[in-house]
Amino acid sequence: MRMSKLRVNLPGKIYPMKPTLVILAAGMASRYGSMKQVQSFGPAGETIMDYSIYDAIRAGFGKVVFITRSQFAEQFQSLFEPKLKGRIQTAYVFQELDSHTNGYLIPAARTKPWGTAHAVLCAKDVVKEPFAVINADDFYGRNAFEQAAHFLQQACTASTCAIVGYDLTATLSKYGTVNRGVCMLDQQGDLAGITERINIARVDHAIVCQDGLTPATLGEDTKVSMNFWCFDPSFFSHIERKFATFLKENGRELKSEFFIPLVADQFIKEGGTVKVVSTTSNWFGVTYKEDAPFVQDSLLQLIDAGEYPHSIWA
């Protein structure tokens, strides 16, 4: 057993190290029109992040790291610290344009964050244990966190990471296009490759991807990553190396983004394994304001079914 994945609580007693949950909350939410990360959706004012953290605690996670921007720091801390104190460790990390750029000359007109993989890299100094990465504005479900925690404690290594896979059909929005990491599986059912596809929507009876790539239509059974990843802390070194290459090749493009799937794809090419972790959970998220009533209704259905209490922090 790898010592980096153990913690000693009592003399002679060794317990699996509790994994960490990293939440990506630094996005500008341009399509949504406001800061959806902290919008209330639950009946007691809960954000979607509240439900993710609640599920993570139930699954055995020991720490949550918020990746946000410095101007939102006070808002995040005032919102979450009263709820989470005594329940789970917390840390706050800021994704800024000059973070981990090692002196790279950033174009003066660049305002867009570098992307999800860069956001994860910003957590390098505070995450030393196996960790999961999720979006702040996606609801993943209890079983997804249970499966992720099991993988992180039992199977995650420097050469083996994972994604939690969802059916593409269950991740579309009725109100506009979405971007998804489209998965290809090998004969063992592991991830063979992943491609970031943009502008995906259902048109009539087909799922169309209007990004100029092929295939232009995607199958109903296509597996996608909803940015729920499971990594060993050694994965930070892969992100760091790939980010240096990304800046050299794409850093002058004002809207270029450094996505997690780009790093995962390179990880596979270098001999790493990305397991596809199955889940019985349903996914839903908020890309557009019109998604909000559906999210609220979905949460109420889960509460009525007994999956969550009416007020999760009461």
Phi, psi and omega in degrees: 000137184285128183295336179292349182249020179237155169224144181257119181263319182227154179306125178080357181248125180242129182237150176300139178292135177290133179286166179250145175254122177255123183250123180275108185227026183260359182293157183273348178056046184295323181285332181280324175098357177201181182276081186294341182301328183247016177286144179280132176234329181281164184294338178254023177087014183289141169278169174297325178301324178303316181292322177297316181293318178302314178295322180295318178298315179298329182277349176108012175289147185251348182208148174236133180243121178267123173262111183222198178244152189303326182290346179259000188302310183297321180296316181295314183294319180292332181281319190259329184300315178300328181282320193263347182302126181085352180256322181200148176293149179229152173211152182234126182234142184252131174262109177242161184301327183267005179293126176057029177266353174052046176083005179300136181280103184282134178305137184299330182274358181284123175236337183289135174303157186287345178120180190293320180293323176295322178299316178298318179303328180295343180269003187307319187281347182245355180246114181238006182236167175306141188216154173252152178237131177223165171276150180289331189254019177243137174263124187254333178096151186301313184298326179298318179289325177296316179294320179295316179298319178298315179297314184298326182270339187245335190227349184284129178221179178297336182252000182223116174238190185204161166236154169266117187267141177232154175288135180304320183300334182271004185237010180275158176250144177283350193245007178165184182279160177229162174250137183218147171273105184277129186260143169241135184252147176271186185294337179273357182086006176274166180290126178263334180184161180215135182234129177282114178252140183239162178059051179265134178202157174275125178239114187057246183251013182237155173261112188253140179242107186263070180230007178083356180265168176244148357286152181281339175242147183243145183289155180297331183265014180299132177267137180228153172269128176263031179065035171252099187244155177232121187228151165279148181300341177294346180294338178302325180294325177293318179297317183299315180295316182292326180293322177300319177292319180300314180298319180296321186267329188231001187295339180276349178280123189293337182243013178294146181228143182258096186271151175303316180303332177296320180287320179297320179297318177294323177302317179294317180298332180271007175105001178282162179244133175243107178287151174255110183271119181279152178216149175267359182287151172266141178257144165207156185208178182236098174268321182236158179302329181293343178286340189302312180300323178296318179297315179297318178295320180296319178296318179297324177295319179293323177294316178298330180279356178088008181288328179224149173287165181298322176233108191289339181254006181291000000 
